[in-house]
Amino acid sequence: MRHIGILLFDGVEELDAVGPWEVLAFWTQTFPEDNYDVCLLSADGKPVTAAKGMLLTPHTSRSEAPDFDVFLHPGGRGARALMVDEQHLEWMRSLRAQVPLMTSVCTGSLVYAAAGLLADRPATSYWDSLALLAELDPTIEVRSQERWVDDGDVVTSAGVSAGIDMALHLVRRLAGEGRARQVRRGIQYDPQPPV
């Protein structure tokens, strides 16, 4: 079994975590033959209060989590504190050394940049944080127009709803285009913005 972890923390943007969770949980639970599972984790395994007040309960803690094949760091106002939390940044660096595929949604990429994980790479983030992404590490090739950027072992996505698109891209990458279409149909995701 291969494991996908989605990080939760106080101030996480709800859809940054829950959008990819919907995609990845639908995939892994509907198609167990693909041999992936997905879990939510927080640093201590305790519930977190998200940016708009949603209470989110993780499955596990950092210390009890399995070895991940894919790790997803969401954004949100709580990510700003994590950007300057040296313990958290060191954990990101240690994960980078062990996890084959590191991914982020929204301002999760700012945390990766602060940890030095995006040096000399293309990346994206929430539209209002692109300048800060470039400021954190001027070697980053900031891609302001892309919903997600796949740079092999690191995938970053733009803000909030872009995490759903990025998660579908992950399904396509890990299990094939046909499976990604099945998941997209299963969650009835076919965006046609009303404005």
Backbone as a ProteinNet text record, in pm:
[ID]
protein_1_A
[PRIMARY]
MRHIGILLFDGVEELDAVGPWEVLAFWTQTFPEDNYDVCLLSADGKPVTAAKGMLLTPHTSRSEAPDFDVFLHPGGRGARALMVDEQHLEWMRSLRAQVPLMTSVCTGSLVYAAAGLLADRPATSYWDSLALLAELDPTIEVRSQERWVDDGDVVTSAGVSAGIDMALHLVRRLAGEGRARQVRRGIQYDPQPPV
[TERTIARY]
84.3	0	88.5	54.8	126.3	41.2	106.4	35.2	47.5	-66.5	-73.8	-114.5	-42.9	-75.8	-111.7	-217.6	-258.7	-245.8	-165.5	-138.8	-253.6	-289.9	-384.9	-312.7	-352	-293.5	-393.3	-383	-471.1	-454.2	-568.2	-565.4	-550.8	-556.3	-552.2	-676.2	-659.7	-774.5	-853.7	-982.2	-1063	-1051.2	-1078.8	-1083.3	-944.8	-838.6	-703.5	-680.8	-737.4	-722	-838.1	-960.8	-1079.4	-1103.2	-1067.9	-1083.4	-998.5	-866.4	-784.9	-827.2	-869.6	-917.2	-1033.1	-1129.6	-1244.5	-1199.2	-1109.9	-1059.4	-984.2	-889.4	-801.2	-871.9	-962.3	-1037.3	-1136.8	-1203	-1292.2	-1212.2	-1097.5	-1013.9	-971.2	-909.8	-851.9	-957.4	-1073.7	-1178.8	-1259.4	-1274.3	-1352.4	-1268.9	-1139.2	-1050.2	-934.2	-965.1	-859.2	-752.5	-785.8	-688.2	-568.3	-581	-468.4	-363.6	-398.1	-304	-252.4	-341.9	-310.6	-413.1	-370.7	-465.6	-427.2	-518.3	-493.6	-537.7	-460.1	-497.2	-469.2	-535.9	-514.9	-428.3	-330.9	-248.4	-228.9	-211.9	-170.8	-45.2	21.3	148	131.4	25.9	6.7	-110.5	-178.1	-291.9	-421.5	-419	-540.1	-613.3	-744.3	-821.4	-763.6	-788.9	-744.9	-866.3	-854.3	-958.4	-910.2	-984.1	-944.6	-972.5	-933.6	-935.7	-1072.5	-1177.8	-1312.3	-1393.5	-1324.5	-1389	-1426.7	-1406.5	-1438	-1341.7	-1395.8	-1313.6	-1280.5	-1152	-1106.3	-1030.6	-1065.3	-1003.7	-913.9	-786.1	-694.1	-708.7	-653.6	-649.8	-530.8	-423.6	-299	-215.6	-107.9	-12.7	112.8	195.1	321.7	404	410.8	495.1	437.5	306.7	242.9	212.7	238.7	203.8	289.2	233.5	313.9	417.1	504.1	595.4	513.8	520.8	438.1	508.5	428.7	473.2	439.7	335.2	292.2	255.1	302.3	269	213	102.1	36.9	31.6	88.7	87.2	-9.6	-125.1	-218.4	-166.9	-241.9	-211	-317.9	-328.4	-420.4	-342	-414.1	-342.7	-248.6	-278.5	-189.9	-56.3	-50.4	76.5	178.6	131.3	225	308.6	245.9	320.2	418	377.4	464.1	585.3	571.4	682.8	802.9	778.4	886.9	909.4	847	862.4	975.3	1093.5	1211.3	1193.2	1120.6	1093.5	1011.6	910.2	826.6	906.8	987.7	1067.7	1166.7	1224.2	1317.1	1243.1	1119.8	1039.5	1014.3	984.5	963.4	1089.4	1204.9	1330.8	1352.8	1318.8	1337.2	1239	1115.5	1020.4	1070.5	1123.3	1173.9	1276.4	1357.6	1461.3	1403.4	1277.9	1219.6	1100.7	1025.7	898.8	921.9	881.9	906	835.7	717.2	640.8	583.4	636	588.3	497	378.9	283.3	233.8	184	128.4	9.2	-76.3	-189.9	-177.1	-201.1	-209.7	-79.1	-86.5	32.1	114.6	75.4	163.4	297.8	298	424.4	516.1	459.6	543.6	623.7	561.2	631.3	744.6	716.8	820.9	934.9	899.4	1002.7	1087.4	1022.7	1095.8	1188.3	1150.9	1233.8	1343.5	1342.1	1442.9	1411.8	1287.8	1251.4	1222.4	1208.2	1171.7	1285.9	1404.9	1518.8	1539.7	1551.9	1577.9	1469.2	1345.9	1233.9	1123	1040	917.2	814.4	731.4	629.7	522.4	411.5	304.1	247.4	152.4	89.5	-40.1	-102.4	-219	-181.7	-269.4	-236.2	-182	-233.8	-192.1	-61	-6.2	117.5	232.9	212.1	317.3	441.9	422.4	537.9	617.2	547.3	615.7	690.1	631.5	698.6	833.2	832.9	956.9	1053.6	1000.6	1085.2	1152.5	1079	1135.4	1254.5	1247.2	1357.4	1359	1446.2	1450.4	1486.8	1536	1568.7	1444.9	1331.7	1208	1158.4	1122.5	1058.2	908	857.8	718	629.1	535.9	442.4	304.2	275.8	157.4	27.3	33.7	-88.7	-131.4	-56	-84.9	-161.4	-256.9	-334.6	-247.7	-156.9	-59.8	65.6	176.5	305.7	364.6	386.8	445.3	592.8	679.5	822.9	883.5	818.9	870.8	839.7	931.4	910.3	847.3	814.1	742.6	632.8	511.3	397.5	336.3	325.4	261.3	135.4	37.8	-82.7	-116.8	-198.1	-246.6	-346.4	-423.9	-503.9	-632.7	-668.6	-797.2	-852.4	-939.6	-1003.7	-904.6	-790.4	-689.6	-637.7	-651.5	-609.3	-688	-813.9	-894.4	-836	-804	-744.6	-610.8	-530	-400.7	-416.1	-514.8	-536.2	-580.5	-664.1	-701.3	-579.5	-492	-366	-284.6	-280.7	-208.4	-267.1	-399.6	-462.7	-421.1	-425.5	-384.3	-238.9	-154.8	-12.7	13.9	-55.7	-29.5	-107.4	-224.1	-309.3	-361.1	-324.8	-361.9	-478.7	-485.6	-588.6	-728.9	-746.1	-878.3	-930.1	-841	-881.5	-916.9	-838	-866.5	-1002.9	-1038.6	-1170.6	-1281.5	-1257.8	-1356.6	-1377.3	-1268.7	-1278.3	-1349.1	-1312	-1376.4	-1526.9	-1565	-1708.1	-1773.3	-1702.5	-1756.3	-1785.7	-1700	-1724.2	-1802.5	-1844.8	-1922.7	-1858	-1730.7	-1653.8	-1634.4	-1701.1	-1690	-1712.2	-1610.4	-1632.9	-1669.3	-1775.7	-1816.7	-1855.9	-1756.3	-1784.5	-1903.1	-1987.6	-2106.5	-2077	-1955.4	-1921.2	-1793.8
-118.6	0	124.4	219.9	346.8	453.7	544.1	635.8	781.3	851.1	993.8	1063.4	1167.1	1242.4	1385.6	1434.2	1573.9	1637.7	1741.4	1807.2	1900.1	1897.3	1991.7	2073.6	2199.4	2286.4	2398.7	2460.7	2573.2	2681.5	2728.4	2831.2	2778.2	2645.7	2589.7	2636.3	2670.3	2706.5	2578.9	2580.5	2459.3	2385.9	2455.4	2387.3	2342.4	2406	2361.2	2217.1	2179	2042.1	1952.7	2004.6	1922	1895.3	1990.6	1968.2	1851.2	1852.9	1737.7	1610.3	1623.1	1505.4	1440	1520.2	1465.4	1384.5	1442.7	1374.7	1247.1	1259.5	1147.2	1038.5	1076.7	976.5	903	975.8	908.3	806.4	847.6	756.8	634.9	656.8	544.4	450.5	503.7	417.8	346.7	410.2	349.6	249.3	272.8	187.8	137.4	52.5	5.3	-76.4	-128.2	-206.2	-122.2	10.3	96.7	104.3	50	36.9	168.9	267	392.3	413.4	479.4	531.2	674.6	744.7	884.4	908.6	987.6	1020.6	1168.2	1218.2	1354.5	1346.5	1435.6	1435.1	1577.9	1590.1	1717.6	1688.8	1792.7	1774.5	1682.1	1705.2	1626.7	1529.2	1521.2	1430.3	1485.6	1609.1	1670	1750.1	1772.3	1852.6	1992.7	2051.7	2187.5	2271.2	2401.3	2494.1	2562.2	2541.3	2593.3	2743.1	2802.4	2947.6	3010.7	2942.4	2998.5	2931.9	2860.5	2805.6	2658.9	2592.2	2449	2372.2	2280.6	2195.4	2069.6	2041.9	1926.6	1831.5	1704.8	1603.4	1513	1507.3	1421.9	1275.3	1190.5	1047.3	1011.5	1091.2	1054	1177.7	1154.1	1261	1243.5	1344.1	1338.2	1217.1	1191.7	1082.6	944.6	935.1	804.1	778.7	877.1	867	761.3	699.4	605.3	680.6	608.1	668.6	704.8	829.3	875.7	861.2	829.6	833	968.1	1031.8	1164.6	1243.3	1367	1454.4	1584	1630.2	1752.9	1855.5	1972.8	2082.9	2189.4	2205.8	2311.8	2448.2	2551.4	2686.5	2738.9	2869.6	2935.4	3028	3107.7	3205.9	3139.4	3017.7	2944.9	2909.3	2907.1	2876.4	2986.6	3110	3221.3	3195.2	3141.7	3109.6	2995	2897.9	2783.3	2822.1	2929	2977.4	3021.5	3059	3107.9	3016.6	2900.5	2802.3	2707	2726.5	2650.3	2500.6	2459.4	2316.1	2260.1	2334.9	2290	2285.1	2386.6	2389.4	2274.3	2241.5	2128	1997.5	1986.7	1868.2	1857.8	1972.5	1971.9	1924.3	1969.7	1927.1	1777.6	1726.8	1582.5	1501.4	1551.6	1483.1	1483	1596.4	1607.5	1499.2	1465.1	1363.7	1222.1	1204.7	1070.4	1047.6	1153.4	1139.4	1160.5	1063.8	1076.2	1194.2	1232.6	1337.6	1434.4	1556.2	1661.2	1753.5	1783.9	1868.9	1977.7	2085.7	2193.2	2255.1	2317.7	2394.2	2535.1	2634.7	2772.9	2815	2875.4	2925.7	2816.9	2692.5	2583	2592.6	2645.3	2660.1	2762.4	2858.4	2953.6	2882.8	2785.4	2706.9	2629	2567.2	2493.2	2586.9	2705.8	2802.8	2842.5	2869	2907.7	2796	2671.8	2557.1	2528.1	2600.7	2580.3	2469.7	2422.2	2308.4	2345.8	2474.8	2516.2	2587.6	2581.9	2650.1	2600.1	2695.7	2666.1	2581.6	2596.6	2520	2614.4	2568.6	2641.3	2609.2	2707.1	2685.2	2792.6	2767.5	2866	2869.1	2960.5	2979.3	3057.3	3094.8	3181.9	3312.1	3365.9	3481.7	3599.9	3621.6	3736.5	3712.2	3591.7	3557.8	3530.1	3553.6	3523	3610	3737.1	3824.2	3776.3	3730.7	3680.5	3550.8	3467.2	3344.2	3378.3	3476.2	3518.7	3582.9	3655.8	3721.7	3620.2	3514.8	3413.2	3343.1	3323.1	3258.5	3308.6	3403.2	3461.2	3361.8	3242.7	3143.3	3069.9	3086.6	3019.3	3083.9	3000.9	3048.6	3052.6	3168.5	3182.4	3175.9	3084.3	3068.2	3116.5	3239	3307	3266.4	3209.7	3179.9	3033.6	2950	2806.7	2763.9	2671.4	2616.4	2526.3	2452.9	2373.3	2364.3	2337.2	2321.3	2188.3	2098	1967	1972.5	1965.6	1965.5	1834	1725.1	1591.8	1547.7	1572.9	1527.2	1634	1749.5	1855.5	1909.9	1916.7	1973.8	2081.5	2203.3	2313.3	2353.3	2404.9	2452.8	2592.6	2658.8	2791	2778.7	2883.4	2891.5	2812.6	2770.3	2717.5	2611.4	2647.9	2547.7	2481.7	2544.2	2483.8	2352.7	2335.2	2209.4	2089.6	2111.1	2003	1961.9	2060.6	2031.4	1960.2	2007.7	1945.2	1801.7	1776.8	1641.2	1548.4	1597	1515.9	1489.4	1586.7	1565.7	1456	1454.8	1349.8	1212.4	1202.6	1073.8	1031	1124.4	1091.9	1046.5	1116.3	1082.6	946.8	917.8	796.2	675	697.8	583.7	589.6	692.1	697.6	790.6	832.2	927.4	870.9	742.8	681.5	685.9	657.5	660.1	802.8	899	1038.2	1080	1035.1	1067	1002.2	879.5	812.4	889.3	935.4	1011	1143.3	1212.9	1341.1	1323.2	1217.8	1191.4	1153.3	1074.5	1029.3	1143.4	1244.6	1359.5	1468.9	1440.3	1531	1669	1668.1	1791.7	1829.1	1931.4	1981.9	2130.8	2204.4	2345.5	2431.6	2506.4	2608.5	2728.9	2814.5	2926.7	3011.1	3054	3132	3277	3323.9	3462.9	3468.4
0	0	0	-84.8	-90.3	-22.5	49.9	138.3	92.7	99.3	70.6	200.1	236.5	357.1	325.1	386.4	373.7	511.9	519.3	647.2	686	813.4	872.5	979.1	992.8	1095.8	1122.7	1238	1269.8	1163.8	1111.1	1008.8	867.9	849.8	714.9	638.3	512.3	428.6	401.8	435.5	430	296.8	187.9	58	12.2	60.9	27.2	69.1	182.7	233.1	190.6	203.2	180.6	32.2	-55.9	-199.5	-247.8	-224.1	-260.6	-187.9	-60.2	12.7	-62.6	-109.1	-180.9	-302.6	-380	-499.7	-462.4	-372.1	-340.3	-260.9	-170.6	-94.8	-184.9	-275.2	-369.4	-450.4	-499.7	-580.3	-499.4	-384	-310.5	-253.1	-217.3	-161.7	-269.6	-385.1	-493.6	-572.6	-578.8	-658.6	-571.6	-471.7	-382.3	-454.5	-570.8	-646.8	-693.6	-687.6	-723.7	-611.7	-494.3	-381.9	-325.5	-317.4	-248.8	-138.2	-31.2	66.4	97.8	163.6	196.6	340.6	412.8	550	575.6	677.1	726	850.7	861.9	981.2	1030.2	1160	1218.9	1300.2	1342.3	1413.7	1533.5	1612.1	1734.5	1728	1612.9	1599.1	1653.7	1703.2	1759.3	1652.9	1671.7	1576.1	1561.6	1444.7	1416.8	1379.3	1399.1	1356	1229.4	1122.3	992.3	982.8	871	854	876.3	835.8	848.1	958.6	1047	1164.8	1158.2	1044.5	1036.8	1125.8	1204.7	1289	1210.3	1194.6	1116.5	1207.8	1200.3	1285.3	1201.2	1232.6	1157.3	1196.1	1112.4	1142.2	1229	1218.3	1284	1314	1382.1	1414.6	1329.9	1333.2	1260.7	1304.1	1434.3	1484.6	1455.3	1438.2	1414.5	1267.9	1183.1	1041	971.2	867.4	788.7	704.8	642.1	544.9	421.2	381	270	135.4	35.4	-103.5	-165.5	-112.9	-156.7	-31.4	-23.5	88.7	32.8	91.2	44.6	157.5	131.4	227.9	178.2	243.8	206.4	250.7	213.5	256.8	351.6	355.9	447.6	538	615	698	798.5	838.2	930	867.8	735.2	667.7	691.2	713.7	738.4	863.9	967.1	1089	1064.1	983.3	955.9	871.3	793.1	710.3	793.9	916.6	1002.6	1123.6	1121.6	1229	1189.6	1248	1205.3	1225.8	1330.3	1350.9	1235.7	1194.5	1084.2	954.4	930.3	807.9	804.8	919.1	925	897.6	946.8	917.4	767	701.7	556.8	484.1	530	467.8	486.4	604.8	628.1	544.7	529	441.4	297.8	253.8	116.3	87.9	189.2	173	165.3	211.6	219.9	127.6	98.7	27.3	-122.7	-205.3	-348.9	-415.7	-364.5	-431.1	-327	-326.3	-236.8	-317	-262.9	-332.1	-237.5	-297	-214.3	-284.8	-205	-254.9	-198	-282.9	-238.4	-171	-54.2	12.7	81.8	64.5	107.1	36.4	-87	-159.9	-92.8	-18.4	54.7	163.3	226.6	328.5	262.5	148.8	77.8	37.7	-10.5	-49.8	70.3	184.2	305.1	352.6	324	363.2	260.5	149.4	46.7	-51.6	-52.4	-136.8	-281.3	-308.6	-444.2	-516.6	-462.7	-525.2	-667	-759.7	-901.2	-966	-918.7	-973.3	-1020	-1113.6	-1143.4	-1035.9	-1000.6	-896.5	-908.2	-839.7	-833	-692.1	-671.7	-541.3	-561.6	-453	-456.6	-526.5	-608.8	-692.6	-613.9	-492.8	-414.5	-338.8	-351.1	-280.7	-375.8	-503.9	-601.8	-580.6	-546.1	-521.8	-400.8	-297	-178.6	-211.1	-295.3	-337.3	-401.1	-491	-557.2	-458.4	-361.3	-261.1	-169.6	-133.5	-44.9	-107.3	-239.3	-309.5	-453.3	-484.1	-618.7	-728.6	-691.3	-794.3	-845.7	-778	-822	-950.2	-1046.3	-1169.1	-1141.6	-1103.7	-1064.9	-1189.6	-1187.8	-1299.2	-1254	-1288.7	-1235.7	-1304.3	-1421.9	-1497.5	-1489.8	-1420.5	-1421.3	-1296.9	-1316.2	-1204.5	-1117.8	-1181.7	-1108	-1191.9	-1122.3	-1187.9	-1141.7	-1236.2	-1206.7	-1244.8	-1146.2	-1170.7	-1124.4	-1160.3	-1128.9	-988.3	-895.6	-758.3	-668.9	-727.7	-655.2	-746.4	-692.1	-764.6	-676.5	-730.4	-657.9	-732.3	-659.5	-726.9	-679.7	-759.3	-725.4	-609.3	-587	-466.5	-464.5	-348	-305.2	-401.4	-493.7	-580.2	-675.5	-700.9	-787.8	-730.6	-600	-538.3	-588.5	-626.5	-683.1	-817.9	-900.1	-1030.6	-1014.1	-920.2	-897.4	-849.3	-762.3	-712.6	-825.9	-915.7	-1032.3	-1119.7	-1132.3	-1204	-1136.5	-1002.8	-931.8	-961.3	-962.5	-995.3	-1136.1	-1229.6	-1366.9	-1369.3	-1297	-1296.2	-1231.2	-1122	-1044.9	-1092.9	-1156.7	-1192.6	-1335.7	-1411.2	-1552	-1580.8	-1705.1	-1746.3	-1732.6	-1765.8	-1753	-1611.2	-1515.7	-1374.7	-1333	-1376.8	-1341.3	-1395.9	-1515.1	-1570.6	-1488.6	-1442.5	-1358.2	-1227.7	-1169.3	-1043.4	-1068.5	-1174.6	-1205	-1222.9	-1291.9	-1310.2	-1177.5	-1098.4	-970	-874.3	-875.3	-786.1	-858.5	-980	-1064.5	-1070	-1110.9	-1119.8	-1265.9	-1307.1	-1443.8	-1437.5	-1391.6	-1359.3	-1479.9	-1463.4	-1558.4	-1474	-1445.6	-1353.8	-1398.8	-1305.2	-1338.7	-1375.6	-1350.5	-1382.7	-1466.2
[MASK]
+++++++++++++++++++++++++++++++++++++++++++++++++++++++++++++++++++++++++++++++++++++++++++++++++++++++++++++++++++++++++++++++++++++++++++++++++++++++++++++++++++++++++++++++++++++++++++++++++++

